[in-house]
Amino acid sequence: DADRDFLQDLADRAAQAVDNARLYRRAIETEAQHRQLIEQLPAVIFVEALDGANGDGTGTTLYISPQVEAVFGISPDEWHRRTNPWIEIVHPDDRTLVSDEILRTNEPGDPFSIEYRVVRPDGSVIWVESEARLVRDEDGTPRFWQGIITDISQRKAVAGALHEAEDKFRTL
């Protein structure tokens, strides 16, 4: 009886270990699928801590997708090495606008949504749209910001050309 109970316990533990291994493999596969999805999007995805480490309402970047290099001209490693990349990249004429939106949304945790210009390391200027949401845990405690930034330069150029054409038409 003791040997049978021992073997049964051993078999149960082996079955549990096999189930755990399957779950772990499934979790790894799911994470890889999510990472591939995020890293294929034509936008910068980010996760930012609530630590306010930069003294201006922005926090430490916990994750930034590889597209940061295509959009901003800064590698993910360089992004993490910078003191305050969130404000450094913003066009000087738009910094107050962006800072005000950060401060407006941080305290109440309102959705962050703004269009602004970015100066790339090569000196070129692009327009981006940035949207972020505060993620809370099941108790409602704020955890981190997660968001998406898309290059809207082409849309802005088309809108500008349309506005110019409308002005010419009105003049005629």
C-alpha positions, 0 to 999 in steps of 0.5 A: 500500500505504501509503495502504491501511494508513493508511486501514485504521488510520484505519478501525480507530481510528474503529471503536474510537472508536464502540465507546468512545462506545457503552460510555460511553453505556451506562455513563452510562445504567446509572449513571442507572438505578442512581441512580434505583433508589437514590433511589426506595428508602424508605430512606437509602443512604450511603457513608462514608469510612474516614478517621475524620475525626470522631474517634469512629470515623465517617468523612466521608460520601461519599454520602447519598441524598436520602431523608435529608431525608424521614427525618431532616429534614436536606437532603443539603447540610446533612448534608455541612455538619455536623461530625459528623451521624452522632452529632449526630442520635442521641438523647442516650440512645442515643449510647453504644449507637451509639458502642459499635457503631461502635467494635465493628465498625470495627476488624474490619470486622464488619457494623454493625447497630443500632436507635436513636432519632434526634432530628429538627430539629423535635424529633420522635423517630423510630426507625431501623434502620441496617445497614452493611457494609465494602466491600473491594477485590479484595485485601481492603483496606478501602475504605469503608462502605456502608449503609442506614437505614430508619425503623422508627417504625411497627414500634416503635409497633405492637410497643409497642401489642402489648406493652401489650395483652399486659400488660393481658391478663395483668393481667385 
